[in-house]
Amino acid sequence: MVVDDHSNDGTAEIAAKVAEEIAARAAGESCGAGEFAIYSAAALPSGWTGKLWALNEGVRCASENEQIHGATAEFYWFTDADVEHTPDTLRRLVSRAQRDKLDLASLMVLLRSRTFPEKILIPAFLYFFLQLYPPKWIADPSARTAGAAGGCLLIRREALQRIGGLASIRDAMIDDCALARAVKTSGGRVWMGVTRASISLRDYKSFGEIRDMIARTAFTQLRYSALLLLLTIVGLGLTYLAPVALFFAGNVLARGLGIFSYLMMTASFFPAVRYYRLSPAWVFLLPVTAFFYVYATLLSAVRYWLGRGGQWKGRAQAPSSSSTSSSSSSY
């Protein structure tokens, strides 16, 4: 099923053409009863983020089809339109979910790293994401950490019903991690992995495009807290920028400490660069990359304070500062 979330790039037409080519039935504006259906999402209601509303429309449409056919799906598989999967991706996900009795399983797909902005910034996106959401902690039922990658996410139908459906997280900006947290909090088992088999087709041709991608949810990740923003900037500065500054220290001990710290941080970054099959030389630009992420995070906060947080398809989806000043975020 394809949910067309009011796209302006011909998504529905392209999907319909593909459906015809594979002799499947396209449903146009209705939910349809065939193996393949295209559904245009209803207008976005107040209180919902765009992606979660589109996913909710897909689940509703699938449920209607199930009632027509008298069948019940055990899992729902959520994926983005710009992700290309291998033919066995779904089978492998379901197999892992069945084997490990998982309620939610997701894969961090391979983002593109072909342009210069992508090469210098995208490996660090994976690097920082896995620091925030270590897969071992995610899979550990006793750990509070819950994370997922929304580009390829499998969720058990029973688990989705148990948390009250997608409506329970309808205003979540970081929807994939919010869904994982809701499932894990309800007693479900969660798993996230990394794959090279599923590939994002989205190109980031400029630094501005990647900046906006980061800025959309960076301040949300910090729970819209100025204190956490300050601590994050200080932490990134001490970890990734201070070692470079120590190179120029007059004290030999300080310079040696800077060199040691620099080598340690680049060594920790090397697996992410190797994962993207880039030259090892890219690891030495990590301080520059970290500075860019600091800038994008600051921009995320400024946009939020100006009422333009969480930009998506021209909409500011982040809650207003007044609505979050007296309550904490659920992320």
ROMARSE-42460 format. One record per residue: x, y, z of N, C-alpha, C in turn; residue in one letter. Coordinates in pm, whole numbers, plus 50000, padded with zeros to 5 digits. Example, Ala and Ser with C-alpha at 12.3 -4.5 7.8 and 13.67 -1.06 7.14 Angstrom:
// residues 2
513194943150780512304955050780513204967050780a512854977550708513674989450714512905000350787s
END
This chain:
// residues 331
500834988250000500005000050000500875012550000m500505022149917501195034949913500235045749962v500675053450060499885064850108500505077450049v499735084349967500195096849905499835108349998d500865113550065500645124050165500705137850100d499735140350007499605153349942500905157449872h501525147849805502795150649736502535159249613s503575166249570503475174349448504505169949344n504995157549359506025152549267505545140549186d504225138649181503675127749100503815114049162g503915113349295504095100449362502965090649328t501725095349337500585086349312500595081249169a500905089949073500905085948933502005075748905e503175078048963504295068748943503965055249005i503385055549127503015043049194501975035449113a501005042749056499965036248977500555029648852a501505036448792502145030848673502905018048707k503625018448819504345006548863503374995248893v502244998748955501244988548988500714981848863a500514989748758500034984048633501084974848572e502314978948584503394970948527503534957348596e503194956748723503294943948794501924937348806i500984942248725499644936248718498944936348852a499194946848933498484948349060497384958549041a496514959149135495374968049127495644980949204r495554992549134495705005549200494325010649236a494215016049358492905019749408492595034649399a493515042749353493235057049340492855063449471g491695069549474491255076849592490645067849699e490315055549665489695046549763490715036649814s490335029549920491275020149981491525008149892c490525003849819490734992749727490804979349797g490734968749718490724955349775491764946449712a492634952249628493644944249562494884942349647g495864935649588497114933349659497924946249672e497694955549580498424968149582497414979449577f497564989149665496605000149670497315013349689a496745023649630497245037249648496135045249713i496495051749822495485059149896495975073249921y495145083049888495485096949915495025100550055s495955104450139495635107350278494655119050289a493785118150388492855129050415493635141150466a492955152450473493605164750520494165162850661a495325168750685496005167350814495185174050924l494755166251024493985172151135494895178951236p494335187351316495105194351418495645184451521s496885186651563497475178251666498295166751614g498295164651483499055153651422500255159251345w501385152151347502465155251255502165148351123t502745153751016502395149050883502675134250860g503865129650895504215115750866503345106050947k503125109151074502325100151156500885099451107l500355110551056499005110251002498965101450877w499995102450791500045094050672500135079250710a500955076050810501055062150856499735057350914l499095065950990497805062351049496755059650941n496775067750835495855065650724496125052150657e497405048650645497745035750587497255024050672g497425025250804496955014650894495435013450887v494755024850885493295024550877492815018150748r493465021850639493095016250510493355001150506c494504996850559494814982650563493804975050648a493384981050758492394974550844491064972750772s490694982750692489454981550615489554970350513e490694969150450490894958150354490854944650424n491394943950544491364931450620489934927250651e489104936950685487704933950715486984928650591q487344934450474486724930050350487114915550318i488374912350339488884899150302488804889050417h488484893650536488394884550650489734879550696g490784886950670492144883050712492694893550806a493594889350893494204898450989495714897850976t496324909450957497784910050944498434908851081a499544901751087500264900451214501234912151234e501724917551122502684928551128502274939651032f502744951751063502704962850969504154966650940y504434969350813505784973450774505724987650721w506374996850790506425010850749507745013650679f507685019850562508905023550491508655036450415t509735043650388509625056250317509655054050167d509095063550094509005062249948510375063149882a511355069049951512665070849890513675060449937d513185048949981514065038050024513895026149931v515015020849883514995009049797515464996949877e514614986749884514904974749961515264963149869h516014953749922516244941249851514994932549865t514784922949776513564914949780513344907249910p514434904449984514284896350105514274904650234d514224917950222514274926350342513134923350438t511924923150387510764920650473510814906650534l511204896950453511284883250505512274882350620r513434889050605514444888650710513964895750837r513254906750820512734913950937511714905551012l510784899550937509754891251000510394879251068v511394873251002512074861751059512734865251192s513384876951198514024881051324512974883851430r511894890251390510834893351487510224880651545a510024870651460509444858051505510434850351594q511694850251552512714842751625512974848551764r513074861951771513404868551897512194873851972d511004870551919509744875051982509724890252001k510034897051892510094911551893508734917751862l508454928951925507234936451893507514947451790d508774951751784509164961951687510604959351645l510824959051514512164957051460512374967251348a513524973751348513774983751244515214982951197s515434988651079516774988951020517125003250982l518315007551021518855020350975519375018050834m518685023750735519065021350596520315029450562v520955025850452522175032550409521815045750340l522245056750400522045069850339523115072150232l522815080350136523755082850029524935091250077r526095088350022527305095950056528145097749930s527555104749834528235106449705528705120849684r527915130649724528325144549709529285148349821t529995159549804530935163849907530235166450041f529085173650045528385175550173527995162350238p527575152550157527195139550213528405132350271e529525132750202530715125550249531215130950382k531125143950401531665149750523530665149350639i529345148350608528335149650713527515137050740l527245128950640526335117550658526925106450746i528205102550730528735092550824528615096950970p528775109950994528655115051131527215114151180a526245114751088524845113251128524635099551191f525155089151125525075075651181525865074651311l527045080551313527935080451430527245086351553y526665098051538526005104651651524695097651689f523975092651588522715085751616522955073251702f523975065551668524255053451744524805056351883l525365068351902525765072352036524535075352122q523525081452060522295084652133521445072152157l521475062952058520635050952066521475038452039y522295034352134523095022152115522195009952095p522365002451987521494990851961521414980952077p522524978852150522494969452262521574974452373k521554987352395520674993052496519224992352451w519004994652322517644993952269517064979952288i517884969852261517414955952269517314950752412a517934957752507517934953452646516614957252713d515794947452752514494950552815514624958552944p515764957553011515944964453139516444978753122s516874982353001517374995852975516225004952930a516315017652967515275027152931515375031652786r516555030352726516775035152590515885027852490t515185035452408514325029752304514505037952178a514835031552069515045038651944514665030051826g514465036451713514125029351591514475038151473a514505032351355514765039551231513515038651144a512875049851124511585049951058511585046450911g512745046450845512785043150704512475028550675g512615020050776512335005750761511965000450898c510684999850926510224996551060509074986451055l509244975451125508234964951134507664964951275l506344965451286505714965451418504604955151421i504534948051531503504937851547502144944751568r501144939951500499814946051507499324946751652r499534936051725499074935451864499764946051948e501044948551921501784958751997501264972651966a500934975151839500404988151800499054990651866l498234980351873496934981751939497114983852089q498104977252147498334978152292498684992252336r499404999652253499785013252292498735023652253i497615018952195496565028252156496705033452015g497455026151932497625030151793498555042051779g498685046751656499565058151631499025071051691l497765071151725497185083051788497865086051921a498435075951985499075078052115500355086352104s500915087251983502125095251965501925105251851i500695109151826500345116751706501085130051690r501565135751801502265148651791503785147151800d504285134751792505715132351809506485137151687a507535144951713508385149651605509385138851562m509955131851659510855120651628509995108051638i509205105751534508135095851542508635081651559d509745078051494510205064251503510665060751644d511425069751706511905067151842510765068051944c509805076951918508635077952007507815065052002a507685059351882506955046751867507685035551940l509005034951925509795024751994509665026152145a509685038452194509565040552338508195036252388r507155039352313505805035552354505665020352360a506235013452261506174998852259506974992952375v508164998252397509024992952504508424995752641k507865007652658507235011052786506055002052817t505364997552712504204988752732504604974252756s505914971652761506374958052788506834950452664g506854957152550507254950552427508764949852410g509194941252321510624939652291510934947152161r512044954652163512414963352052513824959952006v514064960851875515384958351818515634967751702w516864972651690517244980951575518614976551524m518734975351393520004971651333520394981451224g521544979051166522064987351057522244978450936v521894983450819521994975250698522544983250582t523224976350493523644982150366522744977550253r521854968050283521004962250179519864971450139a519364979450232518304989050202518935002850190s518665009550080519375021850047518415033450029i518745044750091517965056950068518345062749933s517345066949857517585072749725517615087949730l517495093549848517455108149860518865113949853r519045123649765520315130449752520305143249835d521405145949901521615158849968522735165849892y522375175049806523355181249718524035193349780k523495198349890524085210349950524165208750101s525015216950162525115217050308523805221750370f523115230850302521855235950354520795225250369g520745215750276519755205050283520005196050404e521265192750428521595184450543521405192350672i521745205050670521515213650787520045213550826r519155215050729517735215450758517225201850807d517795191050754517435177650800517775175950947m518945180750987519355179751127518535189151215i518355201451166517675211751245516205208651269a515615200251185514185197351199513865191251335r514765182651387514435175651512515505176651620t516595183851593517695184251690517255189751825a516515200851825516095206851951515005198452017f514235191351936513245182051991513955171252071t515065166252016515845156052084516315160852220q516505173852233516945179852360515765184252446l514565179652410513335182252488513035197252498r513455204652397513225219152391513775226152515y514865220952568515455226252691516695234552660s516695247052705517855255652686519065250252763a518795244452881519885238852961520535227152890l519725218052835520275206752762521005211352637l520515221852575521185227452458522575232352496l522665239652606523955244752653524905233352686l524405223252758525245211852795525715204152672l524845203052573525205196052450526315203452375t526175216652366527185224552296528525223752369i528485224652501529705223652580530325209752563v529485199452568529975185752554530615183252418g529955187852311530525186152177531815194152162l531815206052222533015214252214534205207852283g533985202752404535075196452478535555183552411l534615176152353534965163052296535625164252159t535085172952074535525173051935536305185551892y536165196451965536845208851926538035212052014l537905209152144539015212152237540315205152199a540285192452154541545186052116542315193652008p541585199651915542245207451810542865220051869v542135226551960542655238552024543915235652104a543985223752164545155220152244546415218152159l546205215952028547375214951940548265227351950f547625238651974548335251351971548715256152112f548525247452210548885251152347550395251852362a550855260852445552285262152467552845251152555g551985245252637552395234652728552505221352653n553625214652667553855201952597552855191252641v552575190752770551615181052822550235183252762l549805195852756548495199052699548445195352552a549535198152481549575194652339549515179552321r550225172352406550185157752398548795152252427g548125158352525546765154152558545835156852440l546035168152374545215171352257545405161352145g546655157752119546935148052013546325134452046i546475130252172545905117352213544385117452199f543745128252245542285129352236541825129352091s542555136452007542205137251865542285123451799y543325116051830543475102651773542385093251823l542025094551950540975085952006539635088651940m539305101551921537995104551864537935100651716m539025102451643539015098351503538945083151490t539585076051584539515061351583538085056651607a537365063551696535975059751724535065062451604s535455072051522534665075851405534955066851284f536085060151287536515052251171535495041751128f534845034051219533875024151173532735030051091p532275042151126531205048551049531675052150910a532915057250899533475060550767533685048050685v534165037550747534365024850677533025019050631r531985020550713530655015650677530185021950546y530525034650527530135041550404531175039850293y532205031750319533225028450220533895040950163r534195050150253534895062150217536365061050257l537175069950207538585070250243538755072850392s539665065750458539895068050601540275082550633p540735089950534541155103750556540005112550605a538765108350576537615116450617537485117250769w538075107750841537935107950987538575120451048v539585125850980540315137251036539515150351029f538395150050957537545161850948536415161651050l536445152051140535375150951240535185163851320l536225170951363535995183551435535195193751353p535475194351222534715203351134533255199051128v533065185951115531705180451110530965183251240t531645181451352531005183951482530605198651495a531455207651446531125221951449529855224651368f529715217851253528515219551171527275214651246f527405203451316526265198151391525895207451507y526875213751568526585223751672525785235251612v526225239851496525535250751426524095246851392y523895234751338522555230351301521655228851424a522235224451534521455223051658521045236651712t521955246251708521615259851749520515265651660l520635263251531519625267951437518275261651468l518285248851504517045241951541516365248851658s517165252851758516605259651875516065273451837a516815280751756516375294151715515075293351637v514985283951546513745282451468512565278951558r512815270651656511755267151751511295279551827y512235287351879511895299251955511175309651869w511415309451738510745318651646509425313051595l509035301151645507775295151603507855287951470g509065284451426509225277551297509935264151315r509735257851429510395245151457509755233451386g510595223451354510075211251292509515213251153g510195221051071509705223850936509595211050854q508415208950798508175197250714507095200650614w507455200350486506535203750377505925217550400k506745226850446506305240550465505525242850593g505385232250675504635233750800505585233650918r505315242151018506065241951144505335232451237a505925220451258505215210051332505555209551480q506635216251521506995215951663505975223851744a505665219351866504725226851950505295240451984p504425249952015504895263252051505625262952184s506505272752206507285273152329506395274252451s505245280652438504345282052553503715268852594s503535259852494502905247052525503865237052585s505195239852574506175230552630506865235952753t506605248352788507305254352901506895248253033s505675242953040505205237353167505095222253166s505565216053058505505201353051506735196152980s507185184253015508375178652955508015170252833s508975168852743508765160952623508765146052657s508125138052571508055123652594509135116052521s510065122852456511065115552378512155110052465y
END
